[in-house]
Amino acid sequence: MAIAYIVAVPLAYYIVHRWLQQFAYKIPIYWWVFLLAGLLVFAITVITVSWQSHKAATANPVDAIKNE
């Protein structure tokens, strides 16, 4: 996830910067927007992985064997 974030932030900044240059009214691109997006993705990832890990750890192994 960290590698994807490191690759995506400069690429997204470049694309958004070029796109915003086409408008008559210029607005700055704030660094905290990219940080907030990264933190949000990190939080969603941690919650999802934790949920799935908890579900797998508390599952009854006999039920998995019955399905095979």
N, C-alpha and C positions, 0 to 999 in steps of 0.2 A: 504494500500500500504506500509506503514511503517513497519508493522508486517511482511509482505512478504519479504521486503528488509532485515530486521534484521535476518530472518531465512535463506534467500538465500545466503547472503554474506559469512558466515562461511562455509556453505555447498559447495558453488562454490569454495571457496579458497582451501578447503580440496581436492576436486575432481581434480581440476586443478594442485595442488601441487603434488598429487600422480601420475597424468598422465605425468607431466613434468619430474619426476624422472626417467622415463624409457628411456629418450633420453641421448645420449652421451654428448651433449653440454647443460649445465645447464644455465638457465636464471632465473632471479628473477621475482617474481610476485609483481607488484607495487600496492600500496593501491589506487592510484588515478584512476586506471582503474575501480575499483568497484564504486568509488565515481562518476566518469563520467557516468557510466552505470545507476546508480541510478538517477542522475540528468536528464539524457536523458529520462528515463521512466517517471519521474515526470513531465517533460515538455510536453511530449506526452499526458499524462493523463490529465493535466490541459487544454491543447488545445482542446482535444476531449470532455471533460465534458463541457467546456465553449461553444464550438460550438453547442453541442446538447441542452444545456440550452437556448442559444440564439434562436435556431431554434424553440424550444417548446414555448418560451415566445412570439415570434413574429408571431406564427401561428394563423390563424383565427379559433376560436373555432367552428364556424358554419360548417366548412369543416369536422371537426372531428365528429360532430353530424350527418352529412349527411351520413357518411360511416357506421354508426352503425345501 
